[in-house]
């Protein structure tokens, strides 16, 4: 049975980047850039004022107060028409270009206009250093500088930066198509009232949402009954996608048909079972036909097992398909708020409420009732990682944790 680390290495080796496509920046949110983005301008494109006030020569403000002649007023979007010379100033607004000859901006709060003399201003400011309250041209970036590197995930901030450097479209990695279905005769759709022996299909909606959150394009194949022909049909349909994701049918029960059917459909098994709790029976394989490659994940049917398997293996694979580096969930450290007894030789991923305190991050193990307890999982901010091996943890002990993405 593989360790989590070994299983992650196997998944990483099987990922091949998807093709590149061009999208508008409006559609680039959450996508991964497939090209470096260079600026076509200096930013800012001119020396500009960062305050409302008066553009002056710093040398004129050696003594205080001083009265200067106002040449003109320059607002954002306008250009100065006169240079500032000794004994003069230009009234200027935030963001406006600094006129030639000026090397500092006196804040309007430190000035006073003379009654009846709008072209005269009294400046009672401490001496100003050259450059005060001025943002110099190109200080953020120069024309030709790389503003964003390939591999960067585009957030709302990056969309603003793309617009600033004149880009209305970008090359991004194609989003992987991820087909999802849940298996089991006991499953009914969420809008059905379960009869005796039935349960609602919670894994399907949960995994479809997780796929979308990870950057994939989810394809809902619904529920597959424990019937070889039915499962074969759904698998064949799902194998036309980039990723086929199933929950249930991968353990050792009489109706756990998934592994055998996948092999019959030409899927090469990479591993089956990982030393984790919950989620031990997780299955991973690859099918490649006529140049089309599909990664296949079979997750255990219990909701917590499916969630842990997705967080550890499927989510990182989807993000890597989309152009990001393959990376398992990042971990932080936290101190336990209560004692916890870990048993068994499998690494355990346990739901916890994570909070910040003046002394650092705290992890509260929740009163979780096992793999089927979604309600308690919904109260969790993330998972505590307890290494394999029996140990009694005391309150205050430091543990590794990973947060759920929002």
C-alpha positions as CSV (number, residue, x, y, z in Angstrom):
1,X,0.0,0.0,0.0
2,X,1.4,3.4,-1.0
3,X,2.0,6.3,1.3
4,X,0.4,9.6,0.4
5,X,3.7,11.1,-0.7
6,X,4.4,8.1,-3.1
7,X,0.8,8.3,-4.5
8,X,1.2,12.0,-5.1
9,X,4.4,11.3,-7.1
10,X,2.6,8.8,-9.2
11,X,-0.2,11.3,-10.0
12,X,2.2,14.0,-10.8
13,X,4.1,11.8,-13.3
14,X,1.0,11.1,-15.3
15,X,-0.1,14.8,-15.9
16,X,0.5,16.3,-19.3
17,X,-0.4,20.0,-19.9
18,X,-3.5,20.6,-22.0
19,X,-3.6,22.7,-25.1
20,X,-3.6,26.5,-25.0
21,X,-6.5,28.7,-26.0
22,X,-7.1,32.5,-26.2
23,X,-9.8,34.1,-24.1
24,X,-10.8,37.7,-23.3
25,X,-9.6,39.1,-20.0
26,X,-13.2,39.1,-18.9
27,X,-13.1,35.2,-19.2
28,X,-9.6,34.9,-17.8
29,X,-10.6,34.9,-14.1
30,X,-9.2,31.8,-12.4
31,X,-7.3,30.7,-15.5
32,X,-3.6,30.1,-15.7
33,X,-1.5,32.2,-18.0
34,X,0.3,30.3,-20.8
35,X,2.4,33.3,-21.8
36,X,4.5,36.0,-20.3
37,X,2.8,39.4,-20.4
38,X,5.0,42.4,-21.2
39,X,3.9,46.0,-20.6
40,X,3.5,48.2,-23.7
41,X,3.9,51.4,-21.6
42,X,5.8,52.9,-18.7
43,X,3.7,52.8,-15.5
44,X,2.9,55.4,-14.5
45,X,3.3,56.9,-18.0
46,X,4.4,60.3,-16.6
47,X,5.6,61.8,-13.3
48,X,2.3,62.4,-11.4
49,X,1.1,64.0,-8.2
50,X,0.0,61.7,-5.4
51,X,-1.8,64.5,-3.6
52,X,-3.9,67.6,-4.3
53,X,-1.8,70.7,-4.0
54,X,0.8,72.8,-5.8
55,X,3.6,71.8,-8.0
56,X,6.7,73.8,-6.9
57,X,10.4,74.0,-7.0
58,X,11.7,72.6,-3.7
59,X,14.4,75.3,-3.8
60,X,11.7,78.0,-3.4
61,X,10.5,76.5,-0.1
62,X,13.6,77.0,1.9
63,X,12.0,79.8,3.9
64,X,8.4,79.9,5.1
65,X,5.9,81.1,4.5
66,X,6.4,82.0,0.8
67,X,4.0,83.5,-1.7
68,X,4.1,82.2,-5.3
69,X,2.4,83.1,-8.5
70,X,0.0,80.4,-9.7
71,X,0.4,79.7,-13.4
72,X,-2.5,77.4,-14.1
73,X,-4.5,74.5,-12.8
74,X,-3.9,70.9,-14.0
75,X,-6.5,68.2,-13.3
76,X,-6.2,64.4,-13.9
77,X,-6.6,63.8,-17.6
78,X,-5.2,67.2,-18.6
79,X,-1.6,68.2,-19.4
80,X,0.3,71.2,-18.1
81,X,1.0,73.9,-20.6
82,X,3.7,75.9,-18.7
83,X,6.8,75.0,-16.9
84,X,7.2,76.0,-13.3
85,X,9.9,78.6,-12.9
86,X,11.4,80.3,-9.8
87,X,8.7,82.1,-7.8
88,X,5.8,80.2,-9.5
89,X,3.6,77.2,-8.8
90,X,0.9,75.1,-10.6
91,X,-2.2,74.1,-8.8
92,X,-2.4,70.3,-9.4
93,X,-4.8,67.4,-8.6
94,X,-4.1,63.9,-7.6
95,X,-3.0,61.8,-10.6
96,X,-2.3,64.8,-12.8
97,X,1.0,65.1,-14.7
98,X,3.8,67.1,-13.0
99,X,4.8,70.2,-15.1
100,X,8.3,70.6,-16.2
101,X,10.5,72.5,-13.7
102,X,8.6,71.3,-10.6
103,X,10.2,68.7,-8.4
104,X,7.9,68.5,-5.4
105,X,4.2,68.9,-4.5
106,X,3.1,71.0,-1.6
107,X,-0.1,69.6,-0.1
108,X,-3.2,71.8,-0.3
109,X,-3.6,71.6,3.4
110,X,-0.4,73.6,3.8
111,X,-1.4,76.4,1.5
112,X,-3.7,79.4,1.5
113,X,-4.9,81.5,-1.4
114,X,-4.9,85.3,-1.0
115,X,-8.2,87.0,-0.8
116,X,-8.9,88.8,-4.1
117,X,-5.8,87.3,-5.7
118,X,-6.6,83.8,-7.0
119,X,-3.3,83.8,-8.9
120,X,-1.3,84.0,-5.7
121,X,-0.8,81.3,-3.1
122,X,0.9,81.3,0.3
123,X,2.7,78.1,1.1
124,X,3.5,77.5,4.8
125,X,5.1,74.1,4.4
126,X,8.3,72.7,6.0
127,X,11.1,72.4,3.5
128,X,10.3,69.8,0.8
129,X,12.8,67.3,-0.5
130,X,13.0,67.0,-4.3
131,X,10.5,64.2,-5.3
132,X,8.1,64.7,-2.4
133,X,4.6,63.6,-3.2
134,X,5.5,62.7,-6.8
135,X,5.3,59.2,-8.3
136,X,8.0,59.0,-10.9
137,X,7.4,57.8,-14.5
138,X,8.0,54.0,-14.8
139,X,8.6,53.4,-11.1
140,X,6.0,50.5,-11.2
141,X,7.2,49.1,-14.5
142,X,8.9,50.1,-17.7
143,X,7.8,49.5,-21.3
144,X,8.9,46.0,-22.1
145,X,9.0,44.8,-18.5
146,X,7.3,41.4,-17.8
147,X,4.2,42.3,-15.8
148,X,2.9,38.8,-15.4
149,X,4.7,35.4,-15.9
150,X,3.3,32.3,-17.5
151,X,1.9,30.0,-14.8
152,X,0.3,32.8,-12.9
153,X,-3.3,32.3,-11.9
154,X,-5.4,35.3,-12.9
155,X,-7.3,37.0,-10.1
156,X,-9.3,40.2,-10.3
157,X,-6.1,42.1,-9.6
158,X,-4.4,40.5,-12.5
159,X,-7.3,41.4,-14.8
160,X,-6.8,45.1,-13.8
161,X,-3.1,44.8,-14.6
162,X,-3.8,43.2,-17.9
163,X,-6.0,46.1,-18.8
164,X,-3.3,48.5,-17.7
165,X,-0.8,47.0,-20.0
166,X,-3.1,47.0,-23.0
167,X,-4.1,43.4,-23.1
168,X,-7.8,42.5,-24.0
169,X,-7.1,38.8,-24.5
170,X,-4.6,36.3,-23.2
171,X,-3.3,32.8,-23.9
172,X,-4.3,30.4,-21.1
173,X,-4.2,26.7,-20.5
174,X,-7.4,25.0,-21.5
175,X,-9.6,24.0,-18.5
176,X,-9.8,20.2,-18.1
177,X,-13.2,18.6,-18.7
178,X,-14.0,16.4,-15.6
179,X,-16.8,13.8,-15.8
180,X,-18.3,12.9,-12.5
181,X,-20.6,10.2,-11.4
182,X,-21.5,8.3,-8.2
183,X,-22.1,4.6,-8.0
184,X,-24.4,2.5,-5.8
185,X,-27.9,0.9,-5.9
186,X,-28.6,2.8,-2.6
187,X,-28.3,6.2,-4.1
188,X,-31.2,8.5,-5.1
189,X,-31.1,12.1,-6.4
190,X,-31.2,14.9,-3.8
191,X,-34.8,15.8,-4.6
192,X,-36.0,12.2,-3.7
193,X,-37.1,11.2,-0.2
194,X,-35.0,8.1,0.5
195,X,-36.8,4.8,1.2
196,X,-35.5,2.2,3.6
197,X,-32.0,1.2,2.5
198,X,-31.5,4.3,0.3
199,X,-29.5,7.5,0.8
200,X,-29.3,10.8,-1.2
201,X,-26.4,11.3,-3.5
202,X,-24.4,13.9,-1.7
203,X,-21.0,13.0,-3.2
204,X,-22.0,14.0,-6.8
205,X,-23.0,17.6,-6.1
206,X,-20.0,18.0,-3.7
207,X,-17.5,16.7,-6.2
208,X,-19.0,18.7,-9.1
209,X,-18.6,21.9,-6.9
210,X,-15.0,20.9,-5.9
211,X,-14.1,20.4,-9.6
212,X,-15.4,23.9,-10.4
213,X,-13.5,25.4,-7.5
214,X,-10.3,23.7,-8.6
215,X,-10.6,25.2,-12.1
216,X,-12.1,22.3,-14.0
217,X,-15.2,22.1,-16.2
218,X,-17.6,19.6,-14.4
219,X,-19.7,17.2,-16.4
220,X,-22.5,15.6,-14.4
221,X,-23.1,12.0,-15.4
222,X,-25.4,11.4,-12.5
223,X,-25.8,8.1,-10.6
224,X,-24.5,4.7,-11.8
225,X,-26.3,1.6,-10.5
226,X,-24.2,-1.4,-9.5
227,X,-24.8,-3.0,-12.9
228,X,-21.9,-3.9,-15.2
229,X,-23.6,-2.6,-18.4
230,X,-24.7,0.6,-16.8
231,X,-21.3,1.3,-15.2
232,X,-19.5,0.4,-18.5
233,X,-21.7,2.9,-20.4
234,X,-21.1,5.7,-17.9
235,X,-17.3,5.0,-17.8
236,X,-17.1,5.0,-21.6
237,X,-18.8,8.3,-21.8
238,X,-16.6,9.8,-19.0
239,X,-13.4,8.5,-20.7
240,X,-13.9,11.1,-23.5
241,X,-13.1,13.8,-20.9
242,X,-9.7,14.8,-19.6
243,X,-10.6,13.4,-16.1
244,X,-13.1,10.7,-15.1
245,X,-14.0,11.0,-11.4
246,X,-16.1,8.4,-9.7
247,X,-17.2,7.9,-6.1
248,X,-18.0,4.4,-4.8
249,X,-17.4,0.9,-6.0
250,X,-13.6,0.8,-5.4
251,X,-13.5,-1.2,-2.2
252,X,-13.6,-5.0,-1.8
253,X,-17.4,-5.7,-1.7
254,X,-19.3,-8.0,-4.0
255,X,-20.7,-5.0,-5.9
256,X,-17.4,-3.0,-6.1
257,X,-17.2,-3.4,-9.8
258,X,-15.2,-0.3,-10.8
259,X,-11.6,-1.6,-10.9
260,X,-12.4,-4.6,-13.1
261,X,-14.5,-2.6,-15.5
262,X,-11.9,0.1,-15.9
263,X,-9.3,-2.5,-16.8
264,X,-11.7,-4.0,-19.4
265,X,-12.0,-0.5,-20.9
266,X,-8.3,-0.2,-21.3
267,X,-7.5,1.9,-18.2
268,X,-4.0,1.2,-16.9
269,X,-4.0,1.0,-13.1
270,X,-1.4,3.1,-11.5
271,X,-2.3,2.4,-7.8
272,X,-5.1,1.1,-5.7
273,X,-5.2,1.9,-2.0
274,X,-3.2,4.5,-0.1
275,X,-2.2,4.5,3.5
276,X,-4.7,7.2,4.6
277,X,-7.7,7.5,6.8
278,X,-10.4,8.1,5.6
279,X,-10.0,7.2,1.9
280,X,-7.8,4.1,1.9
281,X,-9.4,2.4,-1.2
282,X,-8.7,5.3,-3.6
283,X,-8.0,4.1,-7.2
284,X,-6.0,5.9,-9.9
285,X,-5.3,5.0,-13.5
286,X,-4.7,6.4,-17.0
287,X,-6.2,5.6,-20.3
288,X,-4.6,6.7,-23.6
289,X,-6.3,6.0,-26.9
290,X,-5.4,7.7,-30.3
291,X,-3.6,10.5,-28.6
292,X,-6.3,11.3,-26.1
293,X,-5.3,10.9,-22.5
294,X,-7.7,10.6,-19.5
295,X,-6.8,10.4,-15.8
296,X,-9.2,8.3,-13.9
297,X,-9.9,8.6,-10.1
298,X,-12.1,6.2,-8.2
299,X,-12.8,7.6,-4.7
300,X,-14.4,5.7,-1.9
301,X,-18.2,6.3,-1.5
302,X,-18.2,7.7,2.0
303,X,-18.4,11.5,1.8
304,X,-15.4,12.2,3.9
305,X,-13.3,9.7,2.0
306,X,-14.3,11.3,-1.3
307,X,-13.5,14.7,0.1
308,X,-10.1,13.8,1.4
309,X,-9.3,11.9,-1.8
310,X,-10.3,14.9,-3.9
311,X,-8.3,17.4,-1.7
312,X,-5.1,15.3,-1.8
313,X,-5.1,14.0,-5.4
314,X,-7.8,15.2,-7.7
315,X,-7.7,18.9,-7.0
316,X,-4.0,19.2,-7.5
317,X,-4.3,17.2,-10.8
318,X,-7.0,19.5,-12.1
319,X,-5.0,22.6,-11.3
320,X,-1.9,21.1,-12.9
321,X,-3.9,20.2,-16.0
322,X,-4.9,23.9,-16.1
323,X,-1.3,25.0,-16.2
324,X,-0.5,25.5,-12.5
325,X,2.4,23.5,-10.9
326,X,1.3,20.2,-9.4
327,X,1.1,20.9,-5.7
328,X,-0.7,19.0,-2.9
329,X,-2.6,21.1,-0.4
330,X,-0.3,23.5,1.4
331,X,0.1,22.9,5.1
332,X,0.5,25.2,8.1
333,X,1.1,24.5,11.8
334,X,-1.4,25.0,14.6
335,X,-1.7,24.1,18.3
336,X,-4.4,21.7,19.3
337,X,-7.1,23.1,21.6
338,X,-7.8,19.7,23.1
339,X,-6.2,16.3,23.6
340,X,-6.5,13.8,20.7
341,X,-5.7,10.1,20.6
342,X,-4.6,8.8,17.2
343,X,-4.7,5.1,16.6
344,X,-3.6,3.0,13.6
345,X,-0.8,2.8,11.0
346,X,-2.5,5.1,8.5
347,X,-2.0,8.9,8.3
348,X,-5.3,10.5,9.4
349,X,-6.9,13.7,8.0
350,X,-9.3,14.9,10.7
351,X,-11.8,17.8,10.4
352,X,-11.0,20.8,12.5
353,X,-12.1,24.3,13.2
354,X,-9.1,26.6,12.6
355,X,-8.9,30.0,14.3
356,X,-6.2,32.7,14.8
357,X,-5.1,33.8,18.3
358,X,-2.5,36.2,19.5
359,X,-0.3,33.2,20.1
360,X,-0.7,31.7,16.6
361,X,-3.1,29.4,14.9
362,X,-5.3,27.0,16.8
363,X,-6.9,23.7,15.7
364,X,-10.0,22.4,17.4
365,X,-10.7,18.7,16.5
366,X,-14.4,18.4,15.9
367,X,-16.7,15.8,17.3
368,X,-16.7,13.9,14.0
369,X,-18.8,10.7,13.8
370,X,-16.8,9.2,10.9
371,X,-16.7,9.1,7.1
372,X,-20.4,9.6,6.6
373,X,-20.7,12.7,8.8
374,X,-21.0,15.5,6.4
375,X,-22.7,17.8,8.9
376,X,-19.6,18.0,11.1
377,X,-17.4,18.4,8.0
378,X,-19.4,21.4,7.1
379,X,-18.3,23.0,10.3
380,X,-14.6,22.5,9.5
381,X,-12.2,25.0,8.1
382,X,-9.7,22.4,7.2
383,X,-8.0,19.1,8.2
384,X,-5.5,18.2,10.8
385,X,-2.8,15.8,9.5
386,X,-2.0,13.2,12.1
387,X,1.0,11.0,11.0
388,X,0.7,7.2,11.1
389,X,1.4,5.6,14.4
390,X,-0.4,5.6,17.7
391,X,0.0,8.6,19.9
392,X,-1.8,10.6,22.5
393,X,-1.6,14.3,21.6
394,X,-2.0,16.8,24.4
395,X,-3.7,20.2,24.2
396,X,-1.1,22.7,22.9
397,X,0.8,20.2,20.8
398,X,1.8,21.5,17.4
399,X,0.2,19.7,14.4
400,X,0.1,20.2,10.6
401,X,-3.1,21.5,9.1
402,X,-4.4,22.3,5.7
403,X,-7.3,24.8,5.0
404,X,-10.2,24.2,2.7
405,X,-10.3,26.6,-0.2
406,X,-13.1,29.2,0.1
